Amino acid sequence: MKKQIITLSLTVLLLCGGVIYGYSQDVAGMGKTNLRSANMYMGQKNYEKAQSFFEKVLEDYPDNINALRDLGGIYFQIEGDYQKSFDLYTRALEAIEAVYDEYHELESSDPKAAKKFKKKYIVKAKLEDTKELILKLRSSCWVKLYNVALTSYKEDKTQEALDQFKALLAIAPDSVKTISMLANTYAKMGDTENEMKYLILSYEKTPQDYKLVNRIAGTHFEQENYQEAIAWYLKAEQLKPQSIDPLFNIAVAYSKLKNDEKAYEYFIKVKDLEPGNADNYKNASVYADKLGKTTEALELLKQAIELDPDDTANLQYLCVNLMRQEKYEDVLTYAVKWYNADTTSKAAVQLIVAAASKLNDEPLRKKYTGILQKMN
């Protein structure tokens, strides 16, 4: 599609190839002859000859809009040299701005002359249309250059990709896409310091990007910079208050910092946001227990078991702790569930027998004593 646009632009602009875009664009002598020859060869689609004559024009008139514009098209479409094409289009745009500068100078010194200048060199010459077209064509060059760099990245030509993305950033310093790919390339090279540099630069331009903020937090976490990770996960949580991941990662980071109280606080928040996940209750239970909140820890574990009754690890942990607290009725309830989930568990049967004995439940004790004897 872009190729068709280029071809069309060369054809359309050729129709006004003899137009002069202002006093600064005046071409005389051999310059005018060379420009006419170039336009003629463009009409004949003899781009090799046209290229030669446009280059001759630019030797004497380096700011000639016609030559810069059409030569840029040749380098894009025929040569495939997108960087050269981009540079020529940039020069053409600078030359167009010079024409506008001429007009504004006249406007302040000689309004009558400025009016004639505008009519002839801007309106009649359709300078604004030319500018708009060249901007689009230059944008096409940038896209081509970006795709070349992206291909290098995908083919693991990391140093080549790095150089290409850096060149693109020099062309368009505000391109978040390029900045992001520089971060990705450095990450692929294992250079965390520079990866983080470009991630932060990207964040400065797009501070509302949740995925980016989460990535920065994750990079800090992987580097064991847990306090920094927490600060960034908090930013992510502010961007998406109902998101589980930042809160969970904050809890884990606090656990790495041995801050059990904060870890418990955030595991509780995770549990409250996602009450249907048994693991959330289990995690909160572990840290409640560490803080001496024994009753709450056991209640949280019971809720985890209600959600996932086949988790024998949870059942074992709960039964052992209930036994220590001499809560024999609860021991029976959960030890039976444990045995039903794993009929090979001798420990579950032993707990049932022990709890039944404490409760003087002779029929139950005899039943499970028989089961225990068969296991021996």
C-alpha positions as CSV (number, residue, x, y, z in Angstrom):
1,M,0.0,0.0,0.0
2,K,2.8,2.4,0.9
3,K,4.5,1.6,-2.4
4,Q,1.4,2.6,-4.3
5,I,1.3,5.9,-2.3
6,I,4.9,6.7,-3.3
7,T,4.2,6.0,-6.9
8,L,1.1,8.1,-6.8
9,S,3.0,10.9,-5.1
10,L,5.8,10.9,-7.7
11,T,3.2,11.1,-10.5
12,V,1.0,13.8,-8.9
13,L,3.9,15.9,-7.8
14,L,5.5,15.6,-11.3
15,L,2.5,17.6,-12.7
16,C,3.7,20.6,-10.7
17,G,7.4,19.8,-11.0
18,G,8.1,23.1,-12.6
19,V,6.5,25.1,-9.8
20,I,8.9,27.4,-7.8
21,Y,8.1,27.5,-4.1
22,G,9.5,30.9,-3.3
23,Y,12.5,33.2,-3.9
24,S,14.8,30.8,-2.1
25,Q,13.7,28.1,-4.6
26,D,14.7,30.0,-7.8
27,V,16.7,27.8,-10.1
28,A,18.6,29.2,-13.1
29,G,20.9,28.1,-15.9
30,M,22.0,24.5,-15.8
31,G,20.1,24.0,-12.5
32,K,16.8,24.7,-14.3
33,T,17.9,22.4,-17.2
34,N,18.8,19.6,-14.9
35,L,15.5,19.9,-13.0
36,R,13.5,19.8,-16.3
37,S,15.5,16.7,-17.4
38,A,14.9,15.0,-14.0
39,N,11.1,15.7,-14.3
40,M,11.1,14.4,-17.8
41,Y,12.7,11.2,-16.8
42,M,10.3,10.9,-13.9
43,G,7.4,11.1,-16.3
44,Q,9.1,8.3,-18.4
45,K,9.6,6.3,-15.2
46,N,13.3,6.2,-15.9
47,Y,14.2,6.6,-12.2
48,E,17.9,5.9,-12.6
49,K,18.3,8.9,-15.0
50,A,15.9,11.0,-12.9
51,Q,18.0,10.3,-9.8
52,S,21.2,11.4,-11.6
53,F,19.7,14.7,-12.6
54,F,18.0,15.4,-9.2
55,E,21.4,14.9,-7.6
56,K,23.0,17.4,-10.0
57,V,20.3,19.9,-9.1
58,L,21.0,19.4,-5.4
59,E,24.7,20.0,-5.9
60,D,24.0,23.6,-6.8
61,Y,20.7,24.0,-5.1
62,P,20.8,21.8,-1.9
63,D,17.4,23.2,-0.6
64,N,15.4,22.6,-3.8
65,I,12.0,21.2,-2.7
66,N,11.2,19.5,-6.0
67,A,14.5,17.6,-6.1
68,L,14.5,16.7,-2.4
69,R,10.9,15.5,-2.6
70,D,11.2,13.3,-5.7
71,L,14.7,12.0,-4.9
72,G,13.4,10.9,-1.5
73,G,10.7,8.9,-3.3
74,I,13.3,7.3,-5.6
75,Y,15.4,6.2,-2.6
76,F,12.3,4.8,-0.9
77,Q,10.7,3.0,-3.7
78,I,13.6,2.1,-6.0
79,E,16.6,1.9,-3.8
80,G,15.0,0.8,-0.6
81,D,17.3,3.1,1.3
82,Y,14.8,4.3,3.9
83,Q,17.3,6.3,6.0
84,K,18.4,8.2,3.0
85,S,14.8,8.8,2.0
86,F,14.0,10.0,5.5
87,D,16.9,12.5,5.4
88,L,15.9,13.9,2.1
89,Y,12.3,14.3,3.2
90,T,13.5,16.1,6.3
91,R,15.6,18.5,4.2
92,A,12.5,19.1,2.0
93,L,10.4,20.0,5.0
94,E,13.1,22.3,6.3
95,A,13.1,24.0,2.9
96,I,9.4,24.4,3.0
97,E,9.7,26.1,6.4
98,A,12.3,28.4,4.8
99,V,9.6,29.5,2.3
100,Y,7.2,30.2,5.1
101,D,9.9,32.2,6.8
102,E,10.4,34.3,3.7
103,Y,6.6,35.0,3.6
104,H,6.5,36.0,7.3
105,E,9.5,38.4,6.8
106,L,7.7,40.0,3.9
107,E,4.5,40.2,5.9
108,S,6.1,42.4,8.5
109,S,8.1,44.5,6.1
110,D,5.9,44.7,3.0
111,P,2.4,43.4,3.4
112,K,1.5,44.0,-0.2
113,A,4.4,42.0,-1.5
114,A,3.7,39.3,1.1
115,K,0.2,38.9,-0.3
116,K,1.5,38.4,-3.8
117,F,4.2,36.0,-2.5
118,K,1.6,33.9,-0.7
119,K,-0.7,33.7,-3.7
120,K,2.0,32.7,-6.0
121,Y,4.4,30.6,-3.9
122,I,2.2,29.1,-1.3
123,V,-1.4,29.0,-2.4
124,K,-0.9,28.4,-6.1
125,A,2.0,26.1,-5.5
126,K,-0.1,24.1,-3.0
127,L,2.8,24.3,-0.6
128,E,0.7,23.1,2.3
129,D,-0.4,20.0,0.4
130,T,3.2,19.2,-0.5
131,K,4.2,19.6,3.2
132,E,1.4,17.3,4.3
133,L,2.3,14.7,1.7
134,I,6.0,14.8,2.6
135,L,5.2,14.4,6.3
136,K,3.2,11.2,5.5
137,L,6.0,9.9,3.2
138,R,8.6,10.6,5.9
139,S,6.4,8.8,8.4
140,S,6.4,5.8,6.1
141,C,10.2,5.8,6.1
142,W,10.2,5.7,9.9
143,V,7.9,2.7,9.9
144,K,10.1,0.9,7.4
145,L,13.2,1.6,9.5
146,Y,11.4,0.5,12.7
147,N,10.4,-2.8,11.0
148,V,14.0,-3.4,9.9
149,A,15.1,-3.0,13.5
150,L,12.3,-5.2,14.8
151,T,13.3,-7.9,12.4
152,S,16.9,-7.7,13.7
153,Y,15.6,-8.0,17.3
154,K,13.4,-11.1,16.4
155,E,16.4,-12.7,14.7
156,D,18.5,-12.2,17.9
157,K,20.8,-9.8,16.1
158,T,20.8,-7.8,19.3
159,Q,23.7,-5.4,18.7
160,E,22.4,-4.6,15.2
161,A,18.9,-4.0,16.6
162,L,20.3,-1.9,19.4
163,D,22.1,0.4,16.9
164,Q,19.0,0.6,14.7
165,F,16.7,1.5,17.5
166,K,19.1,4.1,18.9
167,A,19.2,5.7,15.4
168,L,15.4,5.7,15.3
169,L,15.3,7.3,18.8
170,A,17.6,10.1,17.5
171,I,15.1,10.7,14.7
172,A,12.0,10.6,16.9
173,P,13.0,11.1,20.6
174,D,9.4,10.9,21.9
175,S,8.7,7.5,20.3
176,V,7.5,5.2,23.1
177,K,7.6,2.2,20.8
178,T,11.3,2.8,20.2
179,I,12.1,3.4,23.8
180,S,10.2,0.2,24.8
181,M,12.1,-1.8,22.2
182,L,15.4,-0.4,23.5
183,A,14.5,-1.7,26.9
184,N,13.5,-5.1,25.4
185,T,16.8,-5.3,23.6
186,Y,18.9,-4.5,26.6
187,A,16.8,-7.0,28.6
188,K,17.7,-9.7,25.9
189,M,21.3,-8.7,26.3
190,G,21.1,-9.1,30.0
191,D,21.9,-5.5,30.7
192,T,19.4,-4.7,33.5
193,E,20.9,-1.3,34.2
194,N,20.2,0.0,30.7
195,E,16.9,-1.9,30.5
196,M,15.7,0.0,33.6
197,K,17.0,3.3,32.2
198,Y,14.7,3.0,29.1
199,L,11.8,1.6,31.1
200,I,11.9,4.7,33.3
201,L,12.2,6.9,30.2
202,S,9.1,5.2,28.8
203,Y,7.3,5.6,32.1
204,E,8.0,9.4,32.1
205,K,6.2,9.6,28.8
206,T,3.3,7.1,29.7
207,P,2.9,7.1,33.5
208,Q,-0.6,5.6,33.2
209,D,0.7,2.4,31.5
210,Y,-0.2,-0.3,34.0
211,K,1.7,-3.1,32.2
212,L,4.8,-0.9,32.1
213,V,4.7,0.0,35.8
214,N,4.1,-3.6,36.6
215,R,7.2,-4.6,34.5
216,I,9.4,-2.0,36.3
217,A,8.2,-3.4,39.6
218,G,8.9,-6.9,38.4
219,T,12.4,-6.0,37.2
220,H,13.2,-4.6,40.7
221,F,11.8,-7.7,42.3
222,E,13.9,-10.0,40.2
223,Q,17.0,-8.0,41.2
224,E,15.9,-8.4,44.8
225,N,15.3,-4.7,45.2
226,Y,12.2,-5.5,47.2
227,Q,11.6,-2.0,48.7
228,E,11.8,-0.4,45.2
229,A,9.6,-3.2,43.8
230,I,6.9,-2.4,46.5
231,A,7.0,1.3,45.6
232,W,6.3,0.4,41.9
233,Y,3.7,-2.2,42.7
234,L,1.9,0.4,44.8
235,K,1.9,2.7,41.7
236,A,0.4,-0.3,39.7
237,E,-2.2,-0.8,42.4
238,Q,-3.3,2.8,42.1
239,L,-3.7,2.5,38.4
240,K,-5.8,-0.7,38.8
241,P,-7.2,-0.9,42.3
242,Q,-9.1,-4.1,41.6
243,S,-6.0,-6.0,40.3
244,I,-4.8,-8.9,42.3
245,D,-1.2,-9.2,41.0
246,P,0.3,-6.0,42.5
247,L,-1.2,-6.7,45.9
248,F,0.0,-10.3,45.9
249,N,3.5,-9.2,44.8
250,I,3.7,-6.6,47.5
251,A,2.8,-9.3,50.0
252,V,5.5,-11.6,48.7
253,A,8.1,-8.7,48.7
254,Y,7.3,-7.9,52.3
255,S,7.7,-11.6,53.1
256,K,11.2,-11.4,51.5
257,L,11.9,-8.4,53.7
258,K,10.8,-10.5,56.8
259,N,8.1,-7.9,57.4
260,D,5.4,-10.5,58.5
261,E,2.9,-7.9,59.6
262,K,2.8,-6.1,56.2
263,A,2.9,-9.4,54.4
264,Y,-0.2,-10.5,56.4
265,E,-1.9,-7.2,55.7
266,Y,-1.5,-7.6,51.9
267,F,-2.4,-11.3,51.8
268,I,-5.6,-10.3,53.6
269,K,-6.3,-7.7,50.9
270,V,-5.7,-10.3,48.2
271,K,-8.1,-12.7,50.0
272,D,-10.7,-10.0,50.2
273,L,-10.4,-9.2,46.5
274,E,-10.4,-12.8,45.4
275,P,-12.4,-14.7,48.0
276,G,-12.9,-17.8,45.8
277,N,-9.2,-18.8,45.7
278,A,-8.2,-21.2,48.4
279,D,-4.5,-20.3,48.1
280,N,-5.3,-16.8,49.3
281,Y,-6.7,-18.1,52.5
282,K,-3.8,-20.4,53.0
283,N,-1.3,-17.6,52.5
284,A,-3.1,-15.3,54.9
285,S,-3.3,-18.2,57.4
286,V,0.5,-18.7,57.3
287,Y,1.2,-15.1,58.2
288,A,-1.6,-14.9,60.7
289,D,0.1,-17.8,62.5
290,K,3.5,-16.1,62.3
291,L,2.0,-13.1,64.1
292,G,0.5,-15.3,66.8
293,K,-3.0,-14.9,65.5
294,T,-3.6,-18.7,66.0
295,T,-7.4,-18.7,66.1
296,E,-7.6,-16.5,63.0
297,A,-5.0,-18.6,61.2
298,L,-7.0,-21.8,61.8
299,E,-10.2,-20.2,60.7
300,L,-8.6,-19.0,57.5
301,L,-7.3,-22.5,56.8
302,K,-10.8,-23.9,57.4
303,Q,-12.1,-21.6,54.7
304,A,-9.3,-22.7,52.4
305,I,-10.3,-26.3,52.9
306,E,-14.0,-25.5,52.2
307,L,-12.9,-24.1,48.8
308,D,-10.5,-27.0,48.2
309,P,-11.4,-30.0,50.2
310,D,-8.9,-32.3,48.5
311,D,-5.8,-30.4,49.6
312,T,-4.3,-32.9,52.0
313,A,-1.4,-30.6,53.0
314,N,-3.9,-28.0,54.3
315,L,-5.9,-30.7,56.1
316,Q,-2.8,-32.2,57.7
317,Y,-1.6,-28.8,58.9
318,L,-5.0,-27.9,60.3
319,C,-5.5,-31.2,62.1
320,V,-2.1,-31.1,63.8
321,N,-2.7,-27.6,65.0
322,L,-6.3,-28.4,66.2
323,M,-4.9,-31.4,68.1
324,R,-2.4,-29.2,69.8
325,Q,-5.2,-26.9,70.9
326,E,-7.2,-29.9,72.1
327,K,-10.1,-29.1,69.8
328,Y,-10.9,-32.7,69.4
329,E,-14.3,-32.4,67.7
330,D,-12.8,-30.2,65.0
331,V,-9.9,-32.7,64.8
332,L,-12.4,-35.5,64.0
333,T,-14.2,-33.4,61.5
334,Y,-11.1,-32.5,59.5
335,A,-9.2,-35.7,60.0
336,V,-12.1,-37.7,58.5
337,K,-12.1,-35.3,55.6
338,W,-8.3,-35.8,55.3
339,Y,-8.8,-39.6,55.3
340,N,-11.6,-39.4,52.7
341,A,-9.3,-37.4,50.5
342,D,-6.4,-39.8,51.0
343,T,-7.4,-43.3,52.2
344,T,-3.7,-44.3,52.4
345,S,-2.9,-41.7,55.1
346,K,-2.0,-43.5,58.3
347,A,-1.5,-40.1,60.0
348,A,-5.1,-39.1,59.3
349,V,-6.4,-42.4,60.8
350,Q,-4.1,-42.1,63.9
351,L,-5.5,-38.6,64.5
352,I,-9.1,-39.9,64.2
353,V,-8.4,-42.6,66.7
354,A,-6.7,-40.2,69.1
355,A,-9.5,-37.6,68.9
356,A,-12.2,-40.3,69.3
357,S,-10.5,-41.6,72.4
358,K,-10.4,-38.1,73.9
359,L,-14.1,-37.7,73.2
360,N,-14.9,-41.2,74.5
361,D,-16.4,-42.1,71.1
362,E,-15.8,-45.8,71.4
363,P,-17.6,-46.9,68.1
364,L,-15.6,-44.5,66.1
365,R,-12.4,-45.4,67.8
366,K,-12.9,-49.1,67.2
367,K,-13.8,-48.5,63.5
368,Y,-10.7,-46.5,62.7
369,T,-8.5,-48.7,64.9
370,G,-9.5,-51.6,62.7
371,I,-8.6,-49.5,59.6
372,L,-5.2,-48.6,61.2
373,Q,-4.4,-52.3,61.9
374,K,-5.0,-53.2,58.3
375,M,-2.6,-50.5,57.3
376,N,0.2,-51.9,59.4
